[in-house]
Amino acid sequence: MTIAATAPAVRASGLSLRYGRTPALSDVDLTLTAGVTALLGPNGAGKTTLLRIVATALVPDSGELTVLGADPRTAGGRLAVRRRLGYLPQDPGFHPRFTAFEFVDYVAILKELSDRRARHGEVRRVLAAVGLEGQRRRRIRALSGGMRQRVALAAALVGDPELLILDEPTVGLDPEQRLRFREMIAEFGEGRTVLLSTHQTEEVMALCQHVIVLDRGFARFAGPPAALATLAGGRVWTSGSREPHALASWRTGTGLYRHVGDPPPGADLLDPTVEDGYLMLVDVAASEVRA
Ligand SMILES: Nc1ncnc2c1ncn2[C@@H]1O[C@H](COP(=O)(O)OP(=O)(O)OP(=O)(O)O)[C@@H](O)[C@H]1O
């Protein structure tokens, strides 16, 4: 494979966007290479905003952006990107009367697959890829939430895109479906570029080679998940009661408390996880107030 020699699918610097007076994204730099990258952040961190910008659905107020070698500020650049991009938005806007096949076929038409026979072949291929070949004639309103999510993923896979953008793809799935979904995404991410948003640190560990932490519009970290965990090295400890001075402190299933922050002398230190590293970076209290 020639992954190492391939140019990054996405390069961005200084991306900023406000909704009226609300700053949603502030001076964000981004480089996406092959593999699966997670955008991790609390509610309102700016994840959807960044995904929509990369998917060319939203124009930033400032900053530089190149997607698949094209400039999304130009009409020609946007078209070039959209032809090679798969996007699973938070709310795919299904028409409930459509069957799974009709919905994915509709997306394929929008992607300009004009030859009917070839297009229908592609629709069957992507529905099979998400395990829905037997459900293709069922109306979307009759499908379960997990199946609908798979229809949305199938739609994003139409045309075998080089870049796949997934907004919280596993939200609302049961644990078994989540595993299946992760497997499909991991498989797709081999040699291609996937950017997904998530709130789940265990998803980052299970699926992603890279992680970007967003908090209140700022990128706080970019690197491999293990490096995010390492940020909390020597700063995670356990004890029998809550620590008011810790950055985060919570009771675990064992009845003991786990703390992240500056440990007191002689503290019983624990190995850090991705979640601990994330909690070090994100101002949990401020995020909760804002959400
Ligand atoms: N259309 C809009 N108009 C005004 N403010 C908006 C709009 N969309 C998002 N925002 C605000 O911009 C900020 C970033 O929102 P965004 O949806 O990008 O965050 P997020 O990280 O995807 O959140 P979540 O995890 O809750 O989906 C939030 O403060 C949000 O309230």
The ligand as an SDF file (V2000), in Angstrom:
LIG
                    3D

 31 33  0  0  0  0  0  0  0  0999 V2000
  -27.3650   26.9410   13.5010 N   0  0  0  0  0  0  0  0  0  0  0  0
  -26.8570   27.4160   14.6390 C   0  0  0  0  0  0  0  0  0  0  0  0
  -27.1970   28.6530   15.0900 N   0  0  0  0  0  0  0  0  0  0  0  0
  -26.6780   29.1500   16.2460 C   0  0  0  0  0  0  0  0  0  0  0  0
  -25.7920   28.4870   17.0280 N   0  0  0  0  0  0  0  0  0  0  0  0
  -25.4360   27.2490   16.6360 C   0  0  0  0  0  0  0  0  0  0  0  0
  -25.9290   26.6480   15.4250 C   0  0  0  0  0  0  0  0  0  0  0  0
  -25.3970   25.4260   15.3010 N   0  0  0  0  0  0  0  0  0  0  0  0
  -24.5790   25.2590   16.3620 C   0  0  0  0  0  0  0  0  0  0  0  0
  -24.5960   26.3490   17.1630 N   0  0  0  0  0  0  0  0  0  0  0  0
  -23.7880   26.5570   18.3850 C   0  0  0  0  0  0  0  0  0  0  0  0
  -22.4150   26.4040   18.0080 O   0  0  0  0  0  0  0  0  0  0  0  0
  -21.7020   25.6800   19.0080 C   0  0  0  0  0  0  0  0  0  0  0  0
  -21.1020   24.4160   18.3940 C   0  0  0  0  0  0  0  0  0  0  0  0
  -22.1520   23.5520   17.9920 O   0  0  0  0  0  0  0  0  0  0  0  0
  -21.9000   22.1210   17.3070 P   0  0  0  0  0  0  0  0  0  0  0  0
  -23.2560   21.5740   16.9470 O   0  0  0  0  0  0  0  0  0  0  0  0
  -20.8870   22.2770   16.2400 O   0  0  0  0  0  0  0  0  0  0  0  0
  -21.2610   21.2980   18.5140 O   0  0  0  0  0  0  0  0  0  0  0  0
  -21.1230   19.7300   18.7210 P   0  0  0  0  0  0  0  0  0  0  0  0
  -19.7830   19.5150   19.3230 O   0  0  0  0  0  0  0  0  0  0  0  0
  -21.4240   19.0180   17.4560 O   0  0  0  0  0  0  0  0  0  0  0  0
  -22.2480   19.4270   19.7940 O   0  0  0  0  0  0  0  0  0  0  0  0
  -23.0780   18.0470   20.0860 P   0  0  0  0  0  0  0  0  0  0  0  0
  -22.0890   17.0820   20.6410 O   0  0  0  0  0  0  0  0  0  0  0  0
  -24.0730   18.5120   21.1140 O   0  0  0  0  0  0  0  0  0  0  0  0
  -23.7140   17.6240   18.7950 O   0  0  0  0  0  0  0  0  0  0  0  0
  -22.7150   25.4120   20.1170 C   0  0  0  0  0  0  0  0  0  0  0  0
  -22.5780   26.4600   21.0660 O   0  0  0  0  0  0  0  0  0  0  0  0
  -24.0510   25.5030   19.4260 C   0  0  0  0  0  0  0  0  0  0  0  0
  -25.0480   25.8990   20.3340 O   0  0  0  0  0  0  0  0  0  0  0  0
  1  2  1  0
  2  3  1  0
  2  7  2  0
  3  4  2  0
  4  5  1  0
  5  6  2  0
  6  7  1  0
  6 10  1  0
  7  8  1  0
  8  9  2  0
  9 10  1  0
 10 11  1  0
 11 12  1  0
 11 30  1  0
 12 13  1  0
 13 14  1  0
 13 28  1  0
 14 15  1  0
 15 16  1  0
 16 17  2  0
 16 18  1  0
 16 19  1  0
 19 20  1  0
 20 21  2  0
 20 22  1  0
 20 23  1  0
 23 24  1  0
 24 25  2  0
 24 26  1  0
 24 27  1  0
 28 29  1  0
 28 30  1  0
 30 31  1  0
M  END
$$$$
